[in-house]
């Protein structure tokens, strides 16, 4: 027998009341006034016959009435075998998604998450199928549906809790959207599985997360949430809300650093539910501040940019520390400025570098040094020997006739994958062109130009001219060509004419040679031939060419945890030391990349080359203010319970409802009330009879 | 614990039963009944002749007031004698009646207060008839009524009215009223204190000493209820202290012996204290006839008179 409101059973304690009243009445019935109690001492009352219970039957009857009433109010019912748990049917399919992002490192959150997950796992029914996924930047399947079903029913919760216990929050950002999509698809997959798993039953995603503002939800934008899959959010609440984070601001300035300029700028952001606004930022040695930290005032939900000047003498400006907030997981920033990439361009030309009318003069000025890269022009005379370092240059520019031997070595480089730009300064260079193409000869007659020639029919689809595709930049008519050499495109098999003169002669040709690419300019950029070097198009064109040659790589200035960082390519084995001191060795010849998993400074040593790079926390992880659950609802997710009710409580509520229904059908309380009334009647009759019996002797006396 | 006076009263049989006396509603009438009955008895008493007058002859010496020369004696004996009168002052008596709550206790239908007030009225009536000045002070923890000692027509009536007022106070505090009466009454006289003396003995002694120290002659009537002496309750009950309101659950059978012993000790201590201070102490229970009290009182007065006479002789 079960009870709907078992607390009313406490009312049965009222049985003791008649006895207690009887005893109290015995002790305090009579009161005698006396002039003075100064000669009296208190004496405990002796138990006399009067304080003993008389009329035991009456007492029993009254007690029975009280007990029956208490029982009736407790609403008893007889549980049926099939109504003990949830209504029978196919079990639920549940994916428990546990957040292991860096923001979960906050105090108490992980323990709370594990406790909640444990409670949910314990509350599952034997017919339920559960998978446990952990997610941060990626989704990790801790317990799959197959593992769950292959485990004995009694040990599933313990098994899953154990699997969860082996993991812990890492340093990655939160890809909440991706994780939800992955969980939903996992649930979908179970349905399509034709194994012994049930095809029907409710599907649930239980999300155990701190739901911080910095969670990325963009993956949900284009995802249509499957119908019938419910999301149950178990939000975790941090004990201390104040959290400020650091973010390095990328140096947008291309120019070289000026003396006295700030070494780095960091953005200090404060969470929107923070209680404190005063923080300190300064250089650090990893643990404490080095030198004087700067005081920063950041109101909740806002950000401030702090310029950090050079640290005191002797200190290394590699780490920035933030103090003043409650959580320390995102208070350190590693900072290693990327080194400028050194790119060399091999130049073959006959003229001296000081010749202001020569092509080299303009070329050398076309590549200024920036913070990102330093382009070095390796000017070589047409007859000079090639140095070993010269072969590393991705781009080779030829403006003069080379010797056959030199032509052959350049052709080797060209067929090996390099890019060569040949400028036909005069007809003689055509011989070199023929040599590079592996032909006997190439005709390149001097064109007859009435006054000047212009570029027409430019292929803006070509990567070289793609930057000029916009109509604002596509005007090349201002560049006049005084002289050019007429080339016949048909001479070059596979050649692509990128630009033509207005005379329909090709101006710029792209010819594939082996693995490499040969660009042939039918003119020169020096003022004697054209206005090209003096035009605003010259520099972008050269940079575009260098980029095509593979000399300029887009550089990633900052790495966040989880990024794959390419290492300097060498042939030796690479030994990588992680920020926490552990190291690993990558064998020679393997893909020289490393998957980062913690913030800090990594050091990769390969032979004589040492590469250091900084990896930082995803700045969004610092946005720890709770994300409103409505955000998820706006994305079309059926968030059913976000009211703080746990799954266990929800199950309990359901069970209560079923019990209430059962009790309503049985209505045992009616019988109990009826029984109580019967006993009341009996008590009344008995009491009346007893009273009469006790009166009679008095009357006769 | 039955006093000899009690025995005498019961033996004589012609004394008025207090129960019957208390049936008389008027206090004055009660006093009159007691005193008149007493007079009828006293004429037959061996102590008849008590008087305060006394005369003496002394040989005249120059300087004496010639007005007091007894010329008749001079005529008879041809000698000068001064006729000297005993200083015939009226007795100034103050009756101090305790009206505290503890006096309202009464187990035989008569409260101690009623008994004490009747006694006060009786004494007042008797002394008034003798021509003495009589005053009244009723008190509980403070003075309630004060009438200075006078011998005037109507004074007795005021006195009776004051005595008829119901007791309203709470605790007995002898200290304040006695100190006050000593301050008010400068002239030495007789103080008759009617109380139950149910207070710690140390304070009692201090309070009574203030009275005697100022030269007053003190007579104390300790009015008690018979139940207070015998503690003859039968039922165990919650006993409530009339003065403090304190409640105590008491089984009389268990505590009776102890109570009697303690109460006896207290009475003895009171007697010892009174003896030490030269106070005449009479213990009365509310079932004793009032005449006995009056009789005792007069006997004490006479003894005192004898003592004075002896000293004068």
Interface residues (C-beta under 8 A of the other chain):
Chain A: X27 X28 X29 X30 X31 X32 X33 X34 X35 X36 X37 X38 X39 X40 X41 X42 X43 X44 X45 X46 X48
Chain B: X102 X103 X105 X112 X196 X198 X200 X225 X228 X233 X235 X236 X237 X238 X239 X240 X241 X242 X243 X244 X246 X247 X248 X249 X250 X251 X254 X255 X258 X259 X262 X263 X266
